Amino acid sequence: MVATLVTRREAAIAPMPPGRLSALMLQHGSMSLRWYAPKGSDPQTPHDQDELYIVAAGTGTFVRGAERVAFGPHDVLFAAAGDVHRFEDFSADFATWVVFYGAEGGESP
């Protein structure tokens, strides 16, 4: 059974699996919800699925390809499967929910 509620407090103390940059909080079918709170820099590489970032705290710049956008709490950012993307110049309190979904390789536009 899938949880009905996942809190930010639970996410902030969730164990980080070896070799992962984010903690798995929820999974159902092709969808997974993760908690990502990098410190200092964002070393992530492109992913196999489409993803949404829902910013829980902090500010910074989201880079996707040549695009750069400022973000803050409660903003939602999108990266298609395979897109080169990362967070830059983010505040020390930056944390985001990450929703991965869909088939490997991403959905058609």
C-alpha distances in whole Angstrom, upper triangle without the diagonal:
4,7,9,12,13,17,20,21,18,18,22,22,19,20,22,21,25,26,24,25,22,19,15,13,10,10,9,12,15,14,14,15,17,20,23,26,29,32,36,35,32,33,30,31,30,26,25,23,24,23,23,24,24,26,25,29,32,34,36,36,34,36,35,37,41,39,39,37,37,34,33,30,28,29,27,28,28,28,28,27,30,32,34,32,32,33,36,38,35,36,35,32,30,26,24,21,20,18,19,18,20,22,24,27,26,26,29,31
4,6,9,10,14,17,18,15,15,19,19,17,18,20,20,23,24,22,22,19,16,13,10,7,7,7,10,13,11,11,11,14,16,20,23,26,29,33,32,29,30,27,28,27,23,23,20,21,19,19,20,20,22,21,25,28,30,32,33,30,32,31,34,37,35,35,33,33,30,29,26,24,25,23,24,24,25,25,24,28,29,30,29,29,29,33,35,32,32,31,28,27,23,20,17,17,15,16,15,18,20,22,25,23,24,27,28
4,6,7,11,14,15,12,13,17,17,15,17,19,19,23,25,22,22,18,15,12,9,7,9,10,13,16,13,12,11,13,15,19,21,25,28,31,31,28,29,27,28,28,24,24,22,22,20,19,20,19,21,19,23,26,29,30,31,29,32,31,34,37,35,34,32,32,28,27,24,22,24,22,24,24,25,26,26,29,30,31,29,29,28,32,33,30,30,29,26,25,21,19,15,16,15,17,17,20,22,24,27,25,26,29,30
4,7,10,14,15,13,14,18,18,17,20,21,22,26,27,24,24,20,17,15,11,9,11,12,15,17,14,14,12,15,16,20,22,26,29,32,32,30,31,28,30,29,26,26,23,23,21,19,19,18,20,18,22,25,28,30,31,29,32,31,35,37,35,34,32,31,28,26,23,20,22,21,23,24,26,26,27,30,30,32,30,29,29,32,34,30,30,29,26,25,21,19,16,17,15,18,18,20,23,26,28,26,26,29,30
4,6,10,11,10,11,14,15,14,18,20,21,25,26,23,22,18,16,14,10,9,12,13,17,18,15,14,12,13,14,18,20,23,26,29,29,27,29,27,29,28,25,26,23,23,20,18,18,16,17,15,19,22,25,27,29,27,30,30,33,36,33,32,30,29,25,23,20,18,20,19,22,23,25,26,27,30,30,31,28,27,27,30,31,27,27,26,23,21,18,16,13,15,15,17,18,22,25,26,29,26,27,30,30
4,7,9,7,7,11,12,11,14,16,18,22,23,19,19,15,12,11,7,8,11,14,17,18,15,12,10,10,10,14,16,20,22,26,26,24,25,24,26,26,23,24,22,21,18,17,16,14,15,13,16,20,22,24,26,25,27,28,31,34,31,30,28,27,23,21,18,16,19,18,20,21,23,25,25,27,27,28,26,25,24,27,28,24,24,23,19,18,15,13,11,13,13,16,17,21,24,25,27,25,26,29,30
4,5,5,6,9,10,11,14,16,19,22,24,20,19,15,13,13,9,11,15,17,21,21,18,15,12,12,10,14,15,18,21,24,25,23,25,24,26,27,25,26,24,23,20,18,16,13,14,11,13,17,20,23,25,24,27,28,31,34,31,29,27,25,22,19,16,15,18,18,20,22,24,26,26,29,28,29,26,24,23,25,26,22,21,20,17,16,13,12,11,14,15,18,20,24,27,28,29,27,28,32,32
4,5,5,6,9,10,13,15,18,21,22,19,17,13,12,13,10,13,16,19,22,22,18,16,12,11,9,11,11,15,17,20,21,20,22,21,24,25,23,25,23,22,19,17,14,12,11,8,10,14,17,19,22,21,24,26,29,31,29,27,24,22,19,16,13,13,16,16,18,20,22,25,25,28,27,27,24,22,20,22,22,19,18,16,13,12,9,10,9,12,14,18,20,24,27,27,29,27,28,31,31
4,5,5,7,9,12,15,18,21,22,20,18,15,13,14,12,14,18,21,25,25,21,18,15,13,11,13,13,16,18,21,22,22,24,23,26,27,26,28,26,26,22,20,18,16,15,11,12,16,19,22,24,24,27,29,32,34,32,29,27,25,22,19,16,16,19,20,22,24,25,28,29,30,30,29,26,24,22,24,24,20,19,17,14,14,12,13,12,16,18,21,23,27,30,30,32,30,32,35,35
4,6,6,6,10,12,15,19,20,18,16,13,10,11,9,12,15,18,22,22,19,16,13,11,10,13,13,17,18,22,23,22,24,23,25,26,24,26,24,24,21,20,18,16,16,13,15,18,21,24,26,25,28,29,32,35,32,31,29,27,23,21,18,18,21,21,22,24,25,27,27,29,29,29,26,24,23,25,26,22,21,19,16,16,13,13,12,15,16,19,22,25,28,28,30,29,30,34,34
4,5,5,9,10,13,16,18,14,13,10,7,9,7,10,14,17,20,20,17,13,10,8,6,9,10,13,15,19,20,18,20,19,22,23,21,23,21,21,18,17,14,13,13,11,13,16,19,20,22,21,24,25,28,31,29,27,25,24,21,19,16,16,18,18,19,21,22,24,24,26,25,25,23,20,19,22,23,19,18,17,14,13,10,10,9,11,13,16,19,23,25,25,27,26,27,31,31
4,6,9,10,14,16,18,15,13,10,9,11,10,14,17,21,24,23,20,17,13,11,8,9,8,12,13,17,18,17,19,19,22,24,22,25,24,23,20,19,16,15,13,11,11,14,17,19,22,21,24,25,29,31,29,27,25,23,20,18,16,17,19,19,20,22,23,26,26,27,26,26,23,20,18,20,21,17,16,14,11,11,9,10,11,13,16,19,22,26,28,28,29,28,30,33,33
4,6,9,12,15,17,15,14,11,9,12,11,15,18,21,25,24,21,18,15,12,10,11,11,14,15,19,20,19,21,21,24,25,24,26,25,26,22,21,19,18,17,15,15,18,21,23,25,24,27,28,32,34,32,30,29,27,24,22,20,20,23,23,24,25,26,28,28,29,29,28,25,23,21,23,24,20,19,16,14,15,12,14,14,16,18,21,24,27,29,29,31,30,32,36,36
4,6,9,13,15,12,12,9,6,8,8,12,15,18,21,21,19,15,13,10,8,11,11,14,16,19,20,19,20,19,22,23,22,23,23,23,20,20,18,18,17,15,17,19,22,23,25,24,26,27,30,33,32,30,29,27,24,23,21,21,23,22,23,24,24,26,25,27,27,27,24,22,21,24,25,21,21,18,16,16,13,14,13,14,16,18,21,24,26,26,28,27,29,33,34
4,6,9,12,10,11,9,6,9,10,13,16,20,22,22,20,16,14,11,10,12,12,14,16,19,20,19,19,18,21,23,21,23,23,24,21,22,20,20,20,18,19,21,24,25,26,25,27,28,31,33,32,31,30,29,26,25,23,24,25,24,25,25,25,27,26,27,27,26,24,22,22,24,25,22,22,20,18,18,15,16,15,16,18,19,22,25,26,26,28,28,30,34,35
4,6,8,7,7,6,5,8,11,14,16,19,22,21,19,15,14,10,9,10,11,12,14,17,17,16,15,15,17,19,18,20,20,22,19,20,18,19,19,18,19,20,23,23,24,23,24,25,28,30,30,28,28,27,25,24,23,23,24,23,23,23,22,24,23,23,24,23,21,19,19,22,23,21,21,18,18,17,14,15,14,14,17,17,20,23,24,23,25,25,28,32,33
4,6,6,8,8,7,8,11,14,15,19,20,19,18,15,14,11,12,12,14,14,16,19,19,17,16,15,17,19,17,19,19,21,20,21,20,21,21,21,22,24,26,26,26,25,26,26,28,31,31,30,30,29,27,27,26,26,26,25,24,24,23,24,22,23,24,23,22,20,21,23,25,23,24,22,21,20,17,17,16,16,17,17,20,22,23,21,24,24,27,31,32
4,6,9,10,10,12,15,18,18,22,23,22,21,17,17,14,15,14,15,15,17,19,18,17,15,15,17,19,18,19,21,23,21,23,22,24,24,24,24,25,27,27,27,25,26,26,28,31,31,30,31,31,29,29,28,28,29,27,26,26,24,25,23,23,24,23,22,21,21,24,26,24,25,23,23,21,19,19,19,18,20,19,22,24,24,22,24,25,29,32,34
4,7,9,11,13,16,18,19,22,23,21,20,17,17,14,15,13,15,14,16,18,16,14,12,12,13,15,15,16,18,21,19,21,20,23,23,23,24,25,26,25,25,23,23,23,25,28,28,28,28,29,27,28,27,28,27,26,24,24,22,22,20,20,21,20,19,18,19,21,24,22,24,22,22,21,19,19,19,17,19,18,21,23,23,20,22,23,26,30,31
4,6,7,9,13,15,16,19,20,18,17,14,14,10,11,10,12,11,14,16,15,12,11,10,12,14,12,15,16,18,16,18,17,19,19,20,21,21,23,22,22,20,21,21,23,26,26,25,25,26,24,24,24,24,24,22,21,20,19,20,18,18,19,18,17,15,17,19,22,20,21,20,20,18,15,15,15,13,15,14,18,20,20,18,20,21,24,27,28
4,7,10,13,16,17,20,21,19,17,14,13,9,9,7,8,8,10,13,11,9,9,8,11,13,12,15,16,17,15,16,14,16,16,17,17,18,19,18,19,17,18,18,21,23,23,22,22,22,20,21,20,21,21,19,18,18,17,19,17,17,17,16,14,12,13,16,18,16,17,16,16,14,12,12,12,11,14,14,17,20,21,19,20,21,24,27,28
4,7,9,12,14,17,19,17,15,11,10,6,5,5,7,8,12,15,14,11,12,10,13,14,13,15,15,16,13,14,12,14,14,14,15,17,18,18,19,17,18,19,22,25,24,22,22,22,19,19,18,19,19,17,17,17,16,18,17,18,18,17,15,14,14,17,19,16,18,16,15,13,10,10,9,9,11,12,15,19,20,19,20,20,23,26,27
4,6,9,11,15,17,16,14,10,9,5,5,7,9,11,14,18,17,15,15,14,16,17,15,17,17,18,15,15,14,15,15,15,16,18,20,21,22,20,22,22,25,28,27,26,25,24,22,21,19,19,20,19,19,19,19,20,19,21,21,21,19,17,17,20,22,19,20,18,17,15,12,11,10,10,12,13,16,19,21,20,22,21,24,27,28
4,6,8,11,14,13,11,7,6,5,7,9,12,15,18,21,20,18,18,16,17,18,15,16,15,16,14,15,14,15,16,16,18,21,23,23,24,22,23,23,26,29,28,27,26,26,23,23,21,20,21,19,19,19,18,20,18,20,21,22,20,19,19,23,25,22,23,21,20,18,14,12,10,9,10,11,13,17,18,18,20,20,22,26,27
4,7,11,14,14,11,8,6,5,7,10,13,16,19,23,22,20,21,18,20,20,18,19,17,17,15,15,14,14,15,14,17,20,22,24,25,23,25,25,28,31,29,28,27,26,23,22,20,19,20,18,19,19,20,21,20,23,23,24,22,21,21,24,26,23,23,22,19,18,14,12,9,10,10,12,14,17,19,20,22,21,23,27,27
4,7,10,11,8,6,5,7,10,13,16,19,23,26,25,22,23,20,21,21,18,18,16,16,14,14,15,15,17,16,20,23,25,26,26,24,26,25,28,31,30,29,28,28,24,24,21,19,21,18,19,19,20,20,20,22,23,24,23,22,23,26,28,25,26,25,22,20,17,14,11,11,9,11,12,15,17,18,21,20,21,25,26
4,7,8,6,4,6,9,12,15,19,21,25,28,27,23,24,21,21,20,17,16,14,15,14,15,16,16,19,19,22,25,27,28,28,25,26,25,28,31,30,30,29,29,26,26,24,22,22,20,20,19,19,19,18,21,22,24,23,23,24,28,30,27,28,28,25,23,19,17,13,12,10,9,10,12,14,15,18,17,19,22,24
4,6,5,6,9,12,16,19,22,25,28,31,30,26,26,23,23,22,18,17,14,15,15,16,17,18,21,21,25,28,29,30,30,27,28,27,29,32,31,31,30,31,28,28,26,23,24,21,21,20,20,20,19,22,23,25,25,25,26,30,33,30,31,31,28,26,22,19,16,14,11,11,9,11,13,15,18,17,17,21,23
4,6,8,11,14,18,21,24,26,30,33,31,27,27,23,23,21,17,15,13,14,15,16,19,20,23,24,27,30,31,31,31,28,28,26,29,32,31,32,31,32,29,29,28,25,25,22,22,20,20,18,17,20,22,25,25,26,27,31,34,32,33,33,31,28,25,21,18,16,12,11,9,9,10,12,16,15,15,18,21
4,7,10,13,17,19,22,24,28,30,28,25,24,20,20,17,14,12,9,10,11,14,16,18,21,23,26,28,29,29,28,25,25,23,25,28,27,28,28,29,27,27,26,24,23,20,19,17,16,15,13,16,19,21,21,23,24,28,31,29,31,31,29,26,23,20,16,13,10,8,5,5,7,9,12,11,12,15,18
4,7,10,14,16,20,22,25,28,26,23,23,19,19,17,13,12,9,10,9,11,13,15,18,19,22,25,26,26,25,22,23,21,24,27,26,26,25,26,24,24,23,20,20,17,16,15,15,14,13,17,18,20,20,21,22,26,29,26,28,28,26,23,19,16,13,10,7,5,4,7,9,11,14,12,13,17,18
4,6,10,13,16,18,22,25,23,20,20,17,17,16,13,13,10,11,10,11,12,13,16,17,20,22,24,24,24,21,22,21,24,27,26,26,25,25,22,23,21,19,19,16,16,15,15,15,14,17,18,20,19,19,20,24,26,24,25,25,23,20,17,14,10,8,6,5,7,10,12,13,15,14,16,19,21
4,7,10,13,16,20,23,21,18,19,16,18,17,14,15,12,12,10,10,10,10,13,13,16,19,21,21,22,19,21,20,23,26,25,24,23,23,20,20,18,16,16,14,14,14,15,16,16,18,19,20,18,18,18,22,24,21,22,22,20,17,13,10,7,6,5,6,9,12,15,16,18,16,18,21,22
4,6,10,13,16,19,18,15,16,14,15,15,13,15,13,13,10,10,10,10,12,12,15,17,19,19,20,18,19,19,22,25,24,23,22,22,19,18,17,16,16,14,14,15,15,16,16,18,18,19,17,16,16,19,21,19,20,19,17,14,11,8,6,5,6,8,11,15,17,17,19,18,20,23,24
4,7,10,13,16,16,14,15,13,16,17,15,17,16,16,13,12,10,10,10,9,12,14,16,17,18,17,19,19,23,25,24,22,21,20,17,16,14,14,15,14,14,15,16,18,18,20,19,19,17,15,14,17,19,16,16,15,13,11,7,6,5,6,9,11,15,18,21,20,22,21,23,26,26
4,6,10,13,12,10,12,10,14,15,14,17,16,16,13,12,9,10,10,10,11,12,14,14,15,14,16,17,20,23,21,19,18,18,15,15,14,14,15,14,13,15,15,17,17,18,18,17,14,12,11,14,15,13,14,13,11,9,6,5,6,7,10,12,16,19,21,21,21,20,23,26,26
4,7,10,10,9,12,12,15,17,17,20,20,19,16,15,11,12,10,10,9,10,12,12,14,14,16,18,21,23,22,19,18,17,15,14,13,15,15,15,15,17,17,20,20,21,20,18,15,12,10,12,13,10,10,9,8,6,4,6,9,10,14,16,20,23,25,24,25,24,26,29,29
4,7,6,6,9,10,13,16,16,20,20,20,17,16,13,14,12,13,12,11,13,12,13,13,15,17,20,22,21,18,18,17,15,15,15,17,17,17,16,18,17,20,20,20,19,17,14,11,9,10,11,9,10,9,9,7,7,9,12,12,16,17,21,24,26,24,25,24,27,30,29
4,6,8,10,12,16,19,20,23,24,23,21,20,17,17,15,15,13,12,13,13,14,15,17,19,22,23,22,20,20,18,17,16,17,19,19,20,19,21,21,24,24,23,22,19,16,13,11,11,11,9,9,7,9,8,9,12,15,16,20,21,25,28,30,28,28,28,31,33,33
4,7,10,13,16,19,21,25,25,25,22,21,18,19,17,17,15,13,13,12,13,14,16,19,21,22,21,18,19,17,17,17,18,21,21,21,20,22,21,24,24,24,22,19,16,12,10,9,9,8,9,8,10,10,12,15,18,18,22,23,27,30,31,29,29,29,32,34,33
4,6,9,12,16,18,21,22,22,20,19,17,18,16,17,16,14,13,11,12,12,13,15,17,18,18,16,17,16,16,17,18,21,20,20,18,19,18,21,21,20,18,15,13,9,8,7,8,8,10,10,13,11,12,14,17,17,20,21,25,27,28,26,26,26,29,31,30
4,6,9,12,14,18,18,18,16,16,14,16,15,16,16,14,14,11,11,10,11,13,15,17,16,15,15,15,15,16,18,19,18,18,15,16,15,18,18,16,15,12,9,6,6,7,10,9,12,12,14,11,12,12,15,14,17,18,21,24,25,23,22,22,25,27,27
4,7,10,12,16,18,18,16,17,16,18,18,19,19,18,17,15,14,13,12,14,15,17,18,17,18,19,18,20,21,22,21,20,17,17,15,17,17,15,14,11,10,7,9,10,13,13,16,16,17,15,15,15,17,15,18,18,21,23,24,21,21,21,25,27,27
4,7,9,12,14,14,13,14,13,16,16,18,19,18,18,16,15,12,12,12,13,16,17,16,17,18,18,19,20,21,20,18,15,15,12,14,13,12,11,9,8,6,9,11,15,14,17,17,18,15,14,14,15,13,15,14,17,19,20,17,17,18,21,23,24
4,7,10,12,13,13,15,15,18,19,21,22,21,20,18,16,14,12,11,12,15,16,17,18,20,20,22,23,23,21,19,16,15,11,12,11,9,9,7,7,8,11,14,17,17,20,21,22,18,17,16,17,14,16,14,17,18,18,15,14,15,19,21,22
4,7,9,10,10,13,14,18,19,21,23,22,21,19,17,14,12,10,11,14,15,16,18,20,20,22,23,23,21,18,15,12,9,9,7,5,6,5,7,9,12,15,19,19,22,23,23,20,19,17,17,13,14,12,14,15,15,12,11,12,15,17,18
4,6,7,8,12,13,17,18,21,23,23,23,21,19,16,15,12,14,17,18,19,20,22,21,23,23,22,20,17,15,12,9,8,6,5,7,8,9,11,14,18,21,21,24,24,24,20,18,16,15,12,12,9,11,12,11,9,9,9,13,16,17
4,7,9,13,15,19,21,23,25,26,26,24,22,19,18,15,16,20,20,21,22,25,24,25,26,25,23,19,17,14,11,9,5,6,9,11,13,15,18,21,25,24,27,28,27,24,22,19,17,14,12,9,10,9,8,5,5,7,11,13,16
4,6,10,13,16,19,21,24,25,24,23,22,18,17,15,16,20,20,21,21,23,22,24,24,22,20,17,14,11,9,7,4,8,10,12,13,15,18,21,25,24,26,27,26,23,20,17,15,11,10,6,6,6,6,5,6,5,8,12,13
4,7,10,14,16,19,22,23,22,21,19,16,16,13,15,18,17,18,18,20,19,21,21,19,17,13,11,8,6,4,4,8,9,12,12,14,16,20,23,22,25,26,25,21,19,16,14,10,8,6,6,7,8,8,8,5,7,10,11
4,7,10,13,15,18,19,19,18,17,13,14,12,15,18,16,17,16,18,16,18,17,16,14,10,8,6,5,6,7,10,10,12,11,12,14,18,21,19,22,23,21,18,15,12,10,7,5,4,6,9,11,11,11,9,11,13,14
4,6,10,12,15,16,16,16,15,12,14,12,16,18,16,16,15,16,13,14,14,12,10,7,6,5,7,9,11,13,12,14,12,13,13,17,19,18,20,21,19,16,13,10,8,6,5,7,9,11,14,15,15,12,13,16,15
4,6,9,12,13,13,13,13,10,12,12,16,18,16,15,13,13,11,11,11,10,8,5,5,6,8,11,13,15,14,14,11,11,11,14,16,14,16,17,15,12,10,6,6,5,6,9,12,15,18,18,18,15,17,19,18
4,6,9,11,12,13,14,12,15,15,19,21,18,17,14,13,10,10,8,6,6,5,7,9,12,15,17,19,17,18,15,14,13,16,17,14,16,17,14,11,9,6,5,6,8,11,14,17,20,21,21,19,19,22,21
4,6,7,8,10,12,11,14,16,19,21,18,16,13,12,8,7,5,5,5,6,8,11,14,17,19,21,19,19,15,13,11,14,14,11,12,13,11,8,6,4,6,9,11,14,17,21,24,24,24,22,23,25,24
4,7,10,12,14,14,18,19,23,24,22,19,17,14,11,8,5,6,8,10,12,15,17,20,22,24,22,22,18,16,14,16,16,13,12,13,9,8,6,5,7,10,13,16,19,23,26,26,27,24,25,28,27
4,7,10,13,14,17,20,23,24,21,19,16,13,10,7,5,8,10,12,13,17,19,22,24,25,23,23,19,16,13,14,14,10,9,9,6,5,5,7,10,13,16,19,22,26,29,29,29,27,28,31,29
4,7,10,12,16,18,22,22,20,16,14,11,8,6,6,9,10,13,14,17,19,23,24,25,23,22,18,15,11,12,10,7,5,7,5,4,7,9,12,15,18,21,24,27,30,30,30,28,29,31,30
4,7,9,13,16,19,19,17,13,11,7,6,4,7,10,10,12,13,16,18,21,24,24,21,20,16,13,10,9,8,5,6,9,8,6,9,10,14,16,19,21,24,28,30,30,29,27,29,30,29
4,7,10,13,16,16,14,10,8,6,6,7,10,13,11,13,12,15,16,20,22,22,19,17,13,11,7,6,5,4,6,10,10,8,11,12,15,16,19,21,24,27,29,28,27,26,27,29,27
4,6,10,13,12,10,6,5,4,6,9,12,14,12,13,11,13,14,17,20,19,16,14,11,9,6,5,6,7,10,13,14,11,13,13,16,16,19,20,23,26,27,26,25,24,25,26,25
4,7,10,10,8,6,5,6,7,10,13,14,11,11,8,10,10,14,16,16,12,11,7,6,5,6,9,9,12,15,15,12,13,12,14,14,16,17,20,22,24,23,21,20,21,23,21
4,6,7,6,5,7,9,10,14,17,17,14,13,10,11,10,13,15,14,10,8,5,5,6,7,10,11,15,18,18,15,16,15,17,15,18,18,20,22,23,22,20,19,21,22,20
4,6,5,7,9,12,13,16,18,19,15,13,10,9,7,9,11,11,7,6,4,7,9,11,14,15,19,21,21,18,18,16,17,15,16,16,18,19,20,19,17,16,17,18,17
4,6,8,11,14,16,20,22,22,19,17,13,12,10,11,12,10,7,6,6,9,12,13,16,18,21,24,25,21,21,20,21,19,20,19,20,21,21,20,17,16,18,19,17
4,7,10,14,16,20,23,23,20,18,15,14,13,14,16,14,11,9,9,11,13,13,16,18,22,24,25,22,23,22,23,21,22,22,24,24,25,23,21,20,21,21,19
4,7,10,13,16,19,20,16,15,12,12,11,13,16,15,11,10,9,11,12,12,15,16,20,23,23,20,21,19,21,19,21,21,22,23,25,23,21,19,21,21,18
4,7,10,13,17,18,14,14,11,12,12,15,18,17,13,12,10,10,9,9,11,13,16,19,20,17,18,17,19,19,20,21,23,25,26,25,23,22,23,23,21
4,6,10,13,14,11,11,9,11,12,16,19,19,15,14,11,11,10,10,11,12,15,18,18,15,16,15,18,17,19,20,23,25,26,26,24,22,23,24,21
4,7,11,12,10,11,10,13,15,18,21,21,18,17,13,12,10,10,10,10,12,15,15,13,15,14,17,17,20,22,24,26,29,28,27,25,26,27,24
4,7,9,6,8,8,12,14,18,21,21,18,17,14,12,10,10,11,9,11,14,13,10,12,11,14,15,17,19,22,25,27,27,26,24,25,26,24
4,6,6,9,10,14,17,20,23,24,21,20,17,15,12,12,12,10,10,13,11,9,10,10,13,15,17,20,23,26,29,29,28,26,27,28,26
4,6,9,11,15,18,21,23,25,23,22,19,17,14,15,15,12,11,13,10,9,9,9,11,14,16,19,22,25,28,29,28,26,27,29,27
4,7,10,13,16,20,22,24,22,22,19,18,15,17,18,15,15,17,14,12,11,9,10,12,14,18,20,23,26,27,27,24,24,26,25
4,7,10,14,17,20,22,19,19,16,15,13,15,16,14,15,17,15,12,12,10,11,12,14,17,18,21,24,25,25,22,22,24,22
4,7,10,13,16,18,16,17,14,14,13,16,17,15,17,19,17,14,12,9,9,10,11,13,15,18,21,21,21,18,18,20,18
4,7,10,13,15,13,13,11,11,11,14,16,14,17,19,18,14,13,10,10,9,10,12,14,16,19,19,18,16,16,18,16
4,7,10,12,10,12,10,11,12,15,18,17,20,22,21,17,16,12,12,10,10,10,11,13,16,16,15,12,13,14,13
4,7,8,6,8,7,10,12,15,18,18,21,23,22,18,17,14,13,10,10,10,11,13,14,14,12,10,11,13,12
4,6,6,9,9,13,15,18,22,21,24,26,25,22,20,17,16,13,12,10,10,10,11,11,9,6,8,10,10
4,6,9,10,13,16,20,23,23,26,27,27,23,21,18,17,13,12,9,10,9,9,8,6,5,8,10,11
4,6,9,12,16,19,22,22,26,27,27,23,22,20,19,15,15,12,13,13,12,10,7,8,11,13,14
4,6,10,13,16,19,20,23,25,25,21,20,18,18,15,15,13,14,15,15,13,10,10,13,14,14
4,7,11,13,17,18,21,23,23,20,19,18,18,16,17,15,17,18,18,16,13,14,16,18,17
4,7,10,14,14,17,19,20,16,16,14,15,13,15,14,17,18,19,17,15,15,17,19,18
4,7,10,10,14,16,16,13,13,12,14,13,15,15,18,20,21,20,18,18,20,22,22
4,7,7,10,12,13,10,11,11,13,13,16,17,20,23,24,23,22,21,23,25,24
4,5,9,11,13,11,13,13,17,16,20,21,24,26,28,26,25,24,26,28,27
4,7,9,12,10,13,15,18,19,22,23,27,29,31,30,29,28,30,31,30
4,7,8,6,9,11,15,16,20,22,25,28,30,29,28,27,29,31,29
4,5,5,9,12,16,18,21,24,27,30,32,31,31,30,32,34,32
4,6,9,12,16,18,22,24,28,31,33,32,32,31,33,35,35
4,6,10,13,16,20,22,26,29,32,31,31,30,32,34,33
4,7,11,13,16,19,22,26,28,28,28,26,28,31,30
4,7,10,13,16,19,23,26,25,26,24,26,29,28
4,6,10,13,16,20,22,22,23,21,22,25,24
4,7,10,13,17,20,20,21,19,20,23,23
4,6,10,13,16,16,17,15,17,20,20
4,6,10,13,14,15,13,14,17,18
4,7,10,10,12,10,12,15,16
4,7,9,10,8,9,13,14
4,7,8,6,6,10,12
4,6,5,7,10,13
4,6,8,11,14
4,7,9,12
4,7,9
4,6
4
